[in-house]
Amino acid sequence: MTDTFKKYLMADGSARIQAVHLESAWQTGLAHQPYPECIRNLLGELGAAAILLTTNIKFQGSLVLQLQGDGPVSLIVVECTSDLSFRATVNLRDPDLVPADGTLQSLLNANGSGRFTVLLDPGKSTQMAPYQGIVPLEGDTVAQVLEAYMRNSEQLDTRLWLAADGQRVAGVLLQHLPGTGGVAVDDGGRPAGAIQGSDAEARAESWNRITQLASTLGGQEMLDTDIDTLMRRLFWQETLLELETRPVRWHCPCSRARVGNMLRMLGREEIDSLLQEREKVSVSCNFCGKPYEFDAVDCAGLFVENLDESGSRTLH
């Protein structure tokens, strides 16, 4: 399976370890988005981070991560739903202003007003209100930006290693868990009942040990190695409990109805002005590239009728 997420737990309960490795899903997402290498890799790293963080939300909704910039890049955004369907895109101010050796800070925070935003949308499955957190864009890498956010906003010690190229995306996340006790295992690494919680000193030592091991990771190694092999290489002396394995896919839920609603929000005057310049209003989805066309009749219908999800018209 080339598009996979896996979650593990340290046997002493001191930390969880999560990993994602994408290939075909990532290539699907890039098919219509030929970004410069430096931007493409930032997008892939943010995508890996979104998937890793989404698996820890406790509701059926979505997580959106945004890097908002004041440099050549105005926005990098990734949306991941609780079923691990994700989509991602970039908005550029001017492609000609993107340097080949652009970094996160030079591309997005050239004037110091870049922002990192986390949006949690619980959808209709819960009474929870949507959450939005916005912080300054601090850090030289996507991993450092996320670590700072988790440390300062969530008070959760989190370490991330992320990598992306034109073919694959990979990520590893470690989170230090509260001292609630460990899990006893038998010789085969299977749960064998509860044990007494480790003391704070032992848990801190365990956390420091695995973070040092993970810090030996190289980006190319992550991209070239499947998750199971990577975990064996890194933590061969540790006892890990494998909690779950889940597939990941690229999916864009855009539809003619959603595009129609967007055009309606522009107002009739703006749409009529566009139609005077051209025969049709053409819109392509930023995420998947799917084209939508609305002629004069379609546009007129936007302001007297609603569109359902299939694109069929229904009266107000």
LUMROLUM-846447 format. One record per residue: residue in three letters; x, y, z of N, C-alpha, C, O in turn. Coordinates in steps of 0.2 Angstrom, whole numbers, plus 5000, padded with zeros to 4 digits. Example, Ala and Ser with C-alpha at 12.3 -4.5 7.8 and 13.67 -1.06 7.14 Angstrom:
2
ala506649725039506249785039506649845039507149835042ser506449895035506849955036506450005039506750065040
This chain:
316
met500449945000500050005000500450065000500850075005thr500450104995500850164994500650224998501050274999asp500050235000499750285003499450265010498850245011thr499950275015499750235021499950285027500450315027phe499450275033499650305039499650255044499250205044lys500150255049500150205054500250245061500650295061lys499950215066500050245073500350185078500050135077tyr500750205082501050165087501050195094501050255094leu501150155099501150175106501750145109501850085108met502150185112502750155116502450115122501950125125ala502750055123502450005128502350035135501950015139asp502850085137502750115143502250175143502150215148gly501950185138501450235137501650305137501350355138ser502350315136502650385137502550425130502550485131ala502450395125502350425118501950385113501950325113arg501650425109501450395103501850415097502150465096ile501850365092502250375086501850365080501450315080gln501850415076501350415070501850425063502250465064ala501650395058502050395052501550395046501050365046val501750435041501350435034501850425029502350455029his501650395023502050385017501550385011501050345011leu501650435007501150445001501550444995502150464994glu501250414990501550414983501050424978501050484975ser500550384976500050394971499650444973499450484968ala499450454979498950514981499350574980498950624977trp499950584981500350644981500350664973500350714971gln500550614969500650624962499950644959499950684954thr499350614961498750634959498650714960498350754956gly498850734966498750804968499150854964498950904963leu499750824962500250874958500050874951500350914947ala499650824949499550824941499350884938499550894932his499050934941498850994938499151054941498951114940gln499651044946499951094950500651094949501051074953pro500951124943501651124942502051174946502251224943tyr502051174952502451224956503151214956503451164955pro503551274957504251264958504451214964504051214968glu505051184963505251134968505151154975504951124979cys505451214977505451244984504751244986504551234992ile504251264982503551274984503151204985502851194989arg503351164980503051094980503251064986502751024989asn503851064988504051024994503751055000503551015005leu503651125001503351145007502551125007502351105012leu502251125001501551095001501551025003501051005007gly501950985001501950915003502150905010501750865013glu502550945013502750935020502150955024501950925029leu501751015022501151035026500650985025500250975030gly500550945019500050895018500250835023499750815026ala500850815024501050765028500850785035500550745039ala500950845037500850865044500050865045499850845051ala499650885041498950885041498650815043498250805047ile498950775039498750705040498850675046498450645050leu499550685049499750665055499350695061499150655066leu499150755060498750785066498050775065497750765071thr497750765059497050745059496850685062496350675065thr497350635063497150575066497050575073496750525076asn497150635076497150645083496450685085496350695091ile496150705080495550745082494950695084494950635082lys494550715088494050665091493350675088492850655092phe493250695082492650705079492650695072493250695069gln492050685069492050675061492050745058491450765057gly492550775056492550835053493250845049493450795046ser493450905049494050915045494550965048494351005053leu495250955047495751005049496051035043496151005038val496051105044496351145038497051175041496951215046leu497551175038498151205040498351255034498351235028gln498451315036498651375031499251405033499351425039leu499751415028500251465029500151525025500051515018gln499951575028499751635024500351685024500751705029gly500551705018501151745017501151815014500651835012asp501651855015501751925013502251925008502451985006gly502551865005503051865000502751844994502251854992pro503151804990502951784983502351734984501951724979val502351704989501751654990501251684995501451705001ser500651684993500151714997499851665002499551685007leu499751605000499451555003499651485001499651464996ile499751445006499851365006499351335010499351355016val498851295008498351275012498251195010498251175005val498151155016497951085015497351075020497251095025glu496851035017496251015021496250935021496350905016cys496150915027496150835028495550825032495450855037thr495150775030494550755033494750695038495250665037ser494250675042494350625047494450555044494650515048asp494250545038494350485035494950485031495150435027leu495450535032496050545029496050555021496450525017ser495550585019495550615012495850685013495550725017phe496250705008496550765009496650805002496650764997arg496650865002496850904996497250964998497250985004ala497650994993498051044995498251084989498151064983thr498351154990498451194984498851254987498951264993val499151294982499551354983499251414979499051404973asn499251474982499151534978499851574978500151594983leu500051594972500651634971500451704969499951714965arg500751754972500651824970500951834962500651864958asp501551804961501851814955502351754954502951764957pro502251704950502751654949503451674947503951644949asp503451734944504151754942504551784947505151784947leu504251794953504651814959504851764964505151774969val504751704962504851644966505651624965505751604959pro506051634969506751614968506851534969506451504972ala507351504965507451434965507551404971507451354973asp507951444975508151424982507751454988507951464993gly507051464986506651494991506551454997506551394997thr506551485003506351455009505751475012505351515009leu505451435017504851455020504851525022504351565021gln505351555025505351625027505351675022505051725022ser505751655017505851705011505251705007505051755003leu504851645006504351645002503651665005503251695002leu503651665012502951675015503051735020502551755022asn503651745023503651795028504251845027504551865031ala504251865021504751915018504751985022505252015024asn504152005024504052065028503852055035503652105038gly503851995037503751985044502951985046502851975052ser502551975042501851975043501451905042500851905041gly501951855040501651795039501251765045501451775050arg500751715043500451685049500351615047500251595041phe500251575053500051505052499351495056499251525061thr498951465052498251455054498051385055498151345050val497751365060497451305061496651315061496451345066leu496251275057495551275057495251205059495451155055leu494851205064494551135065493751145064493451185067asp493551105059492851105057492451045059492650995056pro492051045064491750985066491150955062490950905063gly491051005057490450985053489850975056489651015061lys489350935054488750925057488650865062488150855065ser489250835063489250775067489250785075489150745079thr489350855077489350865084489150935085489050975081gln489050955092488851015094489451065095489351125096met490051035094490551085094490651135090490351135084ala490851195092490951255087491551245084492051215086pro491651275078492251275074492851315078492651355082tyr493451295077493951325081494451355076494651325070gln494751405077495251435073495851465078495651505082gly496451445076497051475080497451505075497651475069ile497751565076498151605071498751625075498751655081val499351605073499951625076500451655071500451635065pro500951695073501551715069501851655066501951605069leu502151665060502551615056503251605059503651645056glu503251565064503951565067504251495066503951445067gly504851495063505251435061505451435054505151465050asp505951395053506251395046506051335042506151335036thr505651295045505351235041504651225044504451255049val504251195040503551175041503551135048503151155052ala504051095049504051055055504151095061503751095066gln504551145061504651195066504051235068503951255073val503751255062503151295063502651255067502351285072leu502551195065502051155069502251135076501851135080glu502851125077503051115084502951175088502751165094ala503151235086503051295090502251295091502151315097tyr501851285087501151295088500851245093500551265098met501051185092500851135097501151145104500751135109arg501751175105502051185111501751245114501551245120asn501551295111501351355114500551365114500251385119ser500251335109499451335109499151275112498651275115glu499451215111499151155114499551125120499251075123gln500051155122500451135128500651055127500551025132leu500751035121500950965120501550955116501650985111asp502050925120502750915117502750875111502550815111thr502850905105502750865099503350875094503650935094arg503650825091504150825087503950805080503650755079leu504150835075503950815068504550815063505050855064trp504550765059505050755053504650745047504250705046leu504750795042504350795036504850795030505350825030ala504650765025505050765018504550765012504050735013ala504750795007504350785001504750804995505250844995asp504550764989504850784983504350774977503750774979gly504450774971503950764966503650694965503150694962gln503850654969503550584969503250564975502750524975arg503550574981503350554987503250604993503550654992val502950584998502850635004502950585010502650525010ala503250605015503350565021503350605027503550665027gly503150575033503150615039503150575045502850515045val503450595050503450555057503350605062503650655062leu502850585067502650625072502750595079502550535079leu503050625084503150595090502750645095502850705095gln502350615100502050665105502150625112502050575113his502350675116502450655123501850655127501450705127leu501650595129500950585132500950595140501450585143pro500450615143500350625150500550565154500450505151gly500750565160500950505164500350465166500150475172thr500050435162499450395164499550315164499050275165gly500250295164500350225165500450195158500350225153gly500750135158500950105152500550045151500050035154val500749995146500449935144500949885145501449885141ala500749825149501149775149501149735142500549725139val501649705140501649665134502049595135502449595139asp501849545131502149485132502749475127502949535124asp503049425126503649415123503549435115504049455112gly502949425113502849445106502549515105502449535099gly502649555110502449625109501749635110501449695108arg501349585112500549595112500349625119500749605124pro499849665120499649685126499449625131499149575129ala499649635137499549585142499349605149499449575154gly498949665148498649695154498949755157499549765155ala498649785161498949855163499449845168499549795172ile499949895169500449895174500449955177500150005175gln500849965182500950025185501250085181501750065177gly501050145182501350195178502150205179502350205185ser502450225174503150235175503250305179502850345178asp503750315182503850375186504050435181504250415175ala504050495183504150545178504850545175504950565169glu505350525179506050525177506150475172506450485167ala505850415173505950355168505550375161505750365156arg504950405162504650425156504950485152504950485146ala505250525155505650585152506250555149506450575143glu506550505152507150465149506950435142507350435137ser506350395143506150365137505950415131506150395125trp505650465133505550515128506150545124506250555118asn506650565129507250585126507650535121507950555116arg507550475123507850425119507550415112507950415107ile506950415112506650405105506650465101506750465095thr506650525104506750585100507450595097507550615092gln507950565101508650565098508650515093509050525088leu508350465093508350415088508050435082508350435076ala507450475083507150495077507450555074507450565068ser507950595078508250645075508850625070509150665067thr508950565070509450535065509150525058509450515053leu508450535057508150535051508350585046508450635047gly508450555040508650605034508050605030507650555029gly507950665026507350665022507350615016506750585015gln507850605013507850555008507750485010507350445007glu507950465016507850405019507050395020506850345019met506750445023506050445024505650435018505150395018leu505850465012505550455006505650385003505150365000asp506150365004506350295000506150235004506250185001thr505950245010505850185015505150175017504850225019asp504850115017504150105019504150115027504650105030ile503550125029503450145036503750085041504050095046asp503550025039503749965044504449965044504749955050thr504849965038505549965038505850025042506350015046leu505550085041505850135045505750135052506250145056met505150105055505050095062505550045065505850055070arg505649995061506149945063506849975064507249955069arg507050015059507750035059507850085065508350085068leu507350125066507350175071507350155078507750165083phe506850105079506650085086506750015087506249985090trp507249985085507349915085507449885092507249825093gln507649925097507749905104507049925108507049905114glu506649955105506049975109505449935107505449895102thr504949925112504349885111503849935109503549975113leu503549925103503049975100502449935099502449875097leu501849955101501249925100500949965094500750025094glu500749925089500449955083499749965084499349915085leu499450025084498750035085498350035079497750005080glu498550065074498050065068498450075061499050105062thr498250055056498450065049497850085045497350055045arg497950145042497450175038497650195031498250225030pro497250185026497350215019497250295019496850315023val497650325015497550395014497450405006497750375002arg497050455005496850464998496850544996496650585001trp496950564990496850624988496150634985495950594981his495750684988495050684986494850754986494950794991cys494550784981494250854981493550844980493250824975pro493150874985492350874985492050934981491450944982cys492450964977492151014973491550994969491550934967ser491151034967490551014963490251074959490451134961arg489851064954489551124950489151164955489151224954ala488851134960488351174965488851214969488651274970arg489351194971489851234975490151294971490151354974val490351284965490551334961490051384960490151444960gly489451364958488851404957488751454963488551514962asn488751424969488651464975489151514976489051574978met489851494974490351544974490251604969490351664971leu489951584963489851644958489251684961489251744960arg488751654964488251694967488451744972488151794972met488951724976489151774981489551834978489551884981leu489751824971490051884968489551934966489751994966gly488951914966488351964964488251964957488651954953arg487651984955487351984948487752034944487952024938glu487852094947488252144943488952124941489152134935glu489252084945489952064943489952004938490352004933ile489451964939489351914934489151934927489451914922asp488751984927488552014921489152054917489152044911ser489552084921490152114918490552064915490852074910leu490652004919491151954916490851924909491151914904leu490151924909489851894903489851944897489851924891gln489952004898490052054893490752044890490852064884glu491152024894491852014891491951954888492451944883arg491551904889491651834886490951794886490551814889glu490951744882490251714881490151664888489551664889lys490651644891490551604897490951624903491451654902val490751604909491151614914491451544916491151494917ser492151544915492551484916492851484923493251534924val492851424927493151424933493451354934493151304932ser494051354936494351284937494551284945494751334948cys494451224948494551214955495251224956495651184953asn495451264961496151264963496551204965497051194964phe496151164969496351094972496451044966496951014966cys495951034962495950974958496050994950496150944946gly495951054949495951074942495351064938495351074932lys494851034941494251024937493851084934493751134938pro493751084928493451154925492651154925492351094925tyr492451214926491751224926491551284922491951334922glu491051274918490851334913490051344915489651304915phe489951414915489251434916489151484910489451544910asp488651474906488451524900487951574903487851574909ala487751614899487251664901486651634904486351664909val486351584902485751554904485951524911485551534916asp486451494912486651464918486751514923486551504929cys487051574922487251624926486551654929486451674934ala486151664924485451694926485051654931484751674935gly485151584930484851544934485151544941484751524946leu485751564942486051564949485651614953485651604959phe485351664950485051714955484251704955483951744958val484051654952483251634953483151564956482651554958glu483651524956483651454958484251434962484751464962asn484151384966484751344969484951294965484551264961leu485551274966485851214963485951164968486251174973asp485751094967485851044971486551014970486851044965glu486750964974487450944973487550904967488150904965ser487050884963487150854956487250904951487350894945gly487050974953487051024947486451034945486351084940ser485950994947485251014944484951074948485051084953arg484451104944484151164947483551144951483151104949thr483451184956482851174960482651244962483051294963leu481951254962481651324963481751344970481851294975his481851404972481851434979481251414982481251424988
